[in-house]
Amino acid sequence: MPFSVATFMRDLCRLPHRGAATANEAPAIELLMTALRELQATVSVEPFRTPRTYVPVIYWLSGGIIAGLVTFSWLGWVSVGWTWCWIILNWLFFNWRFSPASRLPPQATSHNVIGRWPEKESGKEHDTPVMKFILMAHYDTAPISLLYRKDRVGSFRLSIAVSLFLMVAAGFLMIFEQAGFGSRWLVLFRNGLIAYFVLQALLGTLGYWLYGYSNGASDNATGVAAALATAERLQQVYLPGMDLEVVLTGAGEAGMMGSRAYLEKHHASWPKGRTFVVNFDTLGNGTLRVIKHTGTIEVIEYTNELMNTAESLLEEKPFRGVVKPDRWHMADFDSVWFVRRKIPVMTLTAMDASGRMPNIHRLEDQLVLTDVSAIPVAVDFAIQTLVRTYQTFEVTAERL
């Protein structure tokens, strides 16, 4: 039976949510495994350790800074060193690099679901594929966040940047004060920073305590459906030597932990220079966008062979004027780890006319409120990009 996006999304969104390492993760995994097996994939499930949400990570990161500021009057240089350690951990986390704070307790076990269609010829699997394609999407859902309300979402990046700036400022002011340049105003400023960081931590996590998780129809049942639909279509295209994987990651909303675990475990076995990744994330309620830039203060550039092919397609029918390049600076995507490793990757998402993803991380992220018209466009665009990348490699190989 052909894969049905509508049926799959209906079944997946019947779960109230798909929070990482919660009771709803197991039935979600069963649905994913069933869908992959119906597509004739070999399926595996891989566990990894992760925070259940970003909430405890935020408390560790904010609490570390607050503790340093509170104890500064008694511990002096010890508090200065402690605070700078936490400034670095915050900088790493909020610039979407790996931060050891993500390994602090409490930890739980989430899972990645992987479907694989190894290249075969004469009934035998190839040991070394000509080209490896990875289709990726996170299946978990996000905690509700008050920072994603319509009246606040536009300032999300700015609020993180301001917090990081104030953390760095606090670190330098502590050094000046400890070196003997203190004043009553510095003490008042330090107390103000304590109040600010407490307020930011509470504001950033209060939505979770009040409302729990979103249903995640747009973010990211749409992405999972697109990855599966793309895999089905690619199986119908004759690409000798193609090794295809679909990886549906857990804990994407806890800091892209599932995609990082998958990358760390498998990247050494991938054909170097011949592995290409397409990440599908939040394809509801908007028109298709190809992400070129992400990041908070550090700008992350998506520049690679796959993106070069994608950008050339943007100028051709039927995608000209329909699919556009764009940027995203509110959190990041599972693809960020691949960019860091210089593995060619492309992220496809949908945005409205204001450059936002409507309803994500909110109670409104439900199937009945989700326009999925960008999914077939994303599937077509992903296939065209991958096929053309394959053809370019094939032509290059013939010339050598």
N, C-alpha and C positions, 0 to 999 in steps of 0.2 A: 504494500500500500504506500503511495507517495506520502512524503512528509507534509503535514498540514500545520502551517504556522498558527492558524487560528485555534485549532484543536489543542495543540501543544501548549500555547499560552493560557488557554482556558484551564487546562488541567494543572499547570504549574501555579497559576494565580489563585486556585482554589485554596491553597495553603494560606493561612493568615499572614505569614511572613516566612522568610527563609534565612533567618539570622544565623550567622556562623556558629557552629558547635551548640546549637539549641536543639530542642526536641524535633523541630521541623526540618532539620537538615537531612535526617535519614529518609523520610518520604520524598523529599526533593531529589535526593541522589537516586532513589529507585526510579523516579520518573525519567531522570536524565539517562540512566543506564538502559532503560527500556527503549527510549528513543534512539539511542546510539546502536543498540542491537538490531532494531528494526531497519537501520541503515546498513546492516551487515558489518559493523565495526567490531574489532576486538576491544573489549572494554576492561579497564583496570581502575581501581580506586586507591588513591595514595594519601595516607594521613600525614599531617604536619601539625606542629604546635604553633599556637597563635593566641593573642588576646581575643575574646569573643567580640569585642567592639573596640573602637578607639577611646572609649570613655576612661578606662583605667590608665591608658597611656597619657591622656590629657592630665589626669590627676597626678601621675608621677612627674610629668614635665613641669606642670605649674607648681606642684608641691615642693619639688626640689629647689626651684627659684625662691619660693616663699620662705622655705626653711632657712636658706642662706641669708636672706634679708632679715628675718626675725632674730637669728642668733648672732648677727654681726657684732652687736654691742658687747657680747661676752667672748666670742671665739676669734674675732679679728681676722687674721690672715687665713685661718682654717676655713672660715665662712667665705672668704674671698675665693679661695681655691675651689671649694665646694660649689659655689654659685657659678663659676666659670665652666666647670664640668657640665652643669645642667644647661647653661647657655649653649654649649656646643651640641648637646643632645637635642635641644629644641631646634637649633638651626638645621641639623641633619633631618629631623623628622618633618619639619614644615617646609623644607626645600626638597622633599621627596627623595631623600637618600635613606639608606638603612641606618636606623638609630638603635643602639643597644637598649634603649628604653622600651622598645617593642618586645624585648625578651623578659621583662620584669613581670612578676606575678600580679594577678592570677593569669594562668595560661590554661588553654583548653585544646582539644584536638578537633580540627576541622579536616576536610578532605577535598582533594582535587579529583575530578572525574575525567578520565582520558579515554578517548576512542581513537583507534588507529586502523588505517587501511594501508598496510605495507605494499610497496610495489611488487608485483609478481610477474613472472614470465615463465611459460611452460610449467605452471604449477608450482614453481619454486620462488621463495622470497629472495629478493636481491639483498646482499649484505651491505652494499654501499649504494644508496639511491642517487640518482642524478640530481634530484632537487627535493628538498623537504619543505612542505607547506604546513604551517601551524595556524589553525583558526581558534581564537581565544575569546572567552567571555566569562565574566564572573557571574555566578548564579545566586550569590547571597544578597540579602537586602540590607539597607542602611537603617541605623537608628534615626528616629525623627529628630530633626535639628531645628531649633528656633532661628539659627543663623541663615537658614534657607527660606525663611518667609519672604514673601514678595517685597516687603518694605525693607529688608535687610540684605538680601542676597547680593545686591549690587556692590556692597561694601565688604564682602567676605574676604577678598584678597587684601584689601587695605587694612582690615582689622588684624590679620595675621602679620602683615608687614610692620604695622605699628607696634604690635606686641614684641616682635623680634627686635626692633629698634630699641624699645624701652628696656628689654633684657640686657642688651649690649651696653646701653647707657648706664644701667644699674651696676653692671660689672665694673665699668671704669670709675664710676662715682665711689664705689666701695674702695677701690684702690686709692683714689685721692684722699678719701676720708681717713683710711688707715695710715696713709703716709703723713698725716698731720695737717691736712688742708680742710678739715671738717668745719662745719658751721651748723647753726640751728636750722637753716634752710635745707641743708642736705638731709638732716634727720627727718624733717617734715616730708621732703620729697621721697625718701625711702619708705616712710609709712604710707604715703599715697600710692607708691608702686605696689606695696603689699595688698592694699585694698583693691587696686586695679586687677592684679593677677588673680585674686580670689574671685572677683566678679566675672572675669573672662572665663575662668574654668567652670563656674556655675552656669553662665549663660550658654556656653558651648555644649553642655551636657544635660541641661534641664529638660529639653524636649524628649530625650530618651527616658528619663525617669517619669515623665508625665504621660507619655504616649507609647513608649516601646518602639517597635520597628514599623517601617513602611511595608506595604504589601509588595512593592517592587515590580509593578507591571512594566513600567517604562525602564526603570533602573533596577534589574537589568534582565527581566524576562525577554524583552525585545532583542537584546544582544545575543542571548542564548539561542533563541529561535533563529536569528540570522546566521549564526555560526553553523547550526545544524542544517539549515536550508542550503547554505553555501557548500557544505560537505557533500550533500546529496547531489547537487548540480555538478560539482567537480568530478564526481565519480562517473558522470556521463560524458566527460571530455577525455579524449585519448591523449594522455600526456605520459609517454613511456618514461619510466624511471621516477615517477612522482611518488613520494612517500608522504602521506597525508595524516595529520593528527588534528583532532579537536580536543582542546583542553578547556574544561569548564571549572573555573577556579573558585574555591571557597575563600572567605575572609578578605575579599576585595575591599570591603568597607571598613576593615580593621587596619588598613594601611597597606593594601595590595600584597598581603602576606602569602596568599595562595600562589600567585604568579611568581613571586620570588622563590618560593619553595620548589616549584616546578622547574624554574630556570636553573637553580643551583644543583638540582639532582640530575638533570638531563643534558645540559648544554654541551658537556664534553663529548657526547656521543653524536652530536649533530654534524653534518658535513659543513666544514668551514667555508664561508663565502657562498654557500648554496642553500642556506636556510632562510626562509622568509615568513614573517608573522603578520597576520591581520587580526586586530583586536576590535571587537564589536562592543560598544558600550552606550546604552541609553539611546535607542533609536525611535523613541516615541515623541509625538507632539512637536514635530519640526521638520525641516528639510535637511537632507544629508550634507554633512560637513566632513572634510578631511582635516584632521588636526595637524597643524604645522608647528605650533609653539605651546608649551605649557610652562609651569613653574610659578613660584611665588616671588622670590627675589632673584634667585638664580634662574635664568631662562633656559629651558630645555628645548633644543631644536630637533625636529624630526627631518633630518636630511640623510637620505640613503638611496640605494638603487631602486627599492620598491616605491619610495615616495617620488622619485624622478619619473617613473612610469606612470604613477597615479596622476601627477601634475600634467603630464602630456595628455592624458585622457580627459582632463577637465576642459580642454579646448576642443573636444570632438563630440559629435553627436553620438548617442542621445544625452550625454551628460553635461554639455555646455549650457551654462545658465541654470542647471538643475542641481548639480553638486558643486560646492564651493569650498575653498580652503578657509580655515578659521583657526582661532586660538582659544585656549581654555585655561583659566588661572584660578579656578576654585577647586582645590584638591587636585588629584592627578589620576592617571589611568594605570591599569595593570601593565601596560606597555612600557612604563617608565624604566623598569629594570632592563628591558631589552635595549632601549636607547642608551642606557649607561654602559652596556656591554658591547655597543656598536653592532648589534644584530639587526639587520634590516626589518623594520616594523612599521605598520600603518595602523592608525586608529580611526575608525569610522563612528560618528555619532550624529545625533540630530539636534538642531537648535532652532529656536524661533527667530523672528525678525530682529529681536533685541540681543541676539547672541547668547541666549540663556536656554537651559534645559527645564522646561516647565514641570512643576510638581515633584521633582526629585527630592528625596529626604523629607517628604511631607506626607500627611495623611491622604492627600489627594492622589498619590501615586497608585491608582487602582486601574484595573483593566477597562472598566466602563468609561473612564476619563482619558484613555490613551488612544491616540491616533497612530496607527501602525503603518501608515502609507510609505514611510521611509525605508521599511524593511526590504521590500523587493528591489528598491533602488540600490540599497547597500549590498544586497546579494549580487546583483548584476555588476556593480562597480568592482566589488572584490574579485569576482571571477575574471572579469576583463583585465584587471590589473595583474593578477597572478598568471593568467595565460600569456599575456604579453611579456611578462618578466621571464617566463619559461622560454618563450620563443626567442627573446633577445639572447638568453644564455645559449640556446641551441645554435643560433647563427654565429655567435662568438666562438663556440667550440668548434664549429665546422671550419672556421678561418684559421684556427691554430694548427 
